[in-house]
């Protein structure tokens, strides 16, 4: 009995879907637009996250040691910094490597090249490049480096140059995220209203039919289930269309993004691939739930015959 | 078979449709309920299928031994499967074929496909529509639509057939065919309750006539006429 009823609900839903194809297409179109709007925000979030992550990745603290500091002392400082939980990575650059990079970078500067040739030895010391796990962790790391025991060893620290940049990025990141949440929330509210009313209109057009079903002895659940299933079909098809359109648009804009954000890896297709289930699964579940709630509420009015 | 005992119905805010109606219909009877528009005859039909509830009083509505006065909403589908109902506007599902319209009444009760495929053509044959199974309602005449509605009403082999102005939208020839069909159904033992304001139809029947005036039973004749 339950199986027969379930099978019939599916058949009625498919029949109704095809026999009201224009209404079904209109519903699909609206839901697909809603999906696209929400995923536009996901794209914006992904781009801003990638850009911010790339800038953050370039931030570190460079500790420049004096020329005459021995390697054992530097290793001691390195070990001390490594003990900090906030530290993600420390890179040691030897004086020779520093000189090689410096020479390479200033190879066109004849004055510098001449000075370097006149000097008998390497004028540069070693460097430690410290990368923190989070932007906010740099203050703790700097405190540790400011240890008086090391003040005679360190020539200078490179963090001051980035301090204002870090503050700015933190502010921008927080503002972008706050803005994105507000816009996303507004879009979700708009999407709920659009889908809810679309489903209501679809059911309103069937009100006479619902009344007849009731009069020939159909139970409320028997009437309700095909409508809910039909709206779930619309949601699934709309999701499929939205996914196809999104991937098509992403494939078109991806090369331009790489050019636009030179040096920053903004891989939107990769981002959507990696988060496919989370992005589209959650949206599909949301739309299905919304359809079920909208259908149930809209039908309730006509089921009282 | 049908008992209405002290039944009253008032529509908001204060339109009195029925006042202390007492009506008893025996099994196998053919009863015409007649009256002018607004007299309350359709209200009786709506009460019998529990489309509306009577005023909360000491009245009772009993259909086939079942007290439906305070029937629960989840029991209403079961009641409606036991009373065949035919309406003036046919109430066919426009997106379903003739076969599907009749089959739908069986489908809602969970009948198997094989049972549906066996019974529906038989019933449609009885109403002389055996060759129009795949037609849609909009492709049929008023008389044919009403015959589809009658076939649907008969599909559960109900003990009661309630026909609310079944000839209201039909010409004289189609009306005669529908009334003949109702008489034939009555001959097989089904209790028929005909709600009508069509004098010619009612007077030609020579059956019991209950006249409703201003929400009250004004006449109840064994072999009556519509005299208002």
Interface residues (C-beta under 8 A of the other chain):
Chain A: X1 X4 X5 X8 X15 X16 X19 X20 X208 X209 X211 X212 X213 X214 X215 X216 X217 X218 X219 X220 X222 X305
Chain B: X49 X51 X73 X74 X76 X77 X78 X79 X80 X81 X85 X87 X91 X92 X93 X94 X95 X104 X105 X107 X108 X109 X110 X112 X152 X156
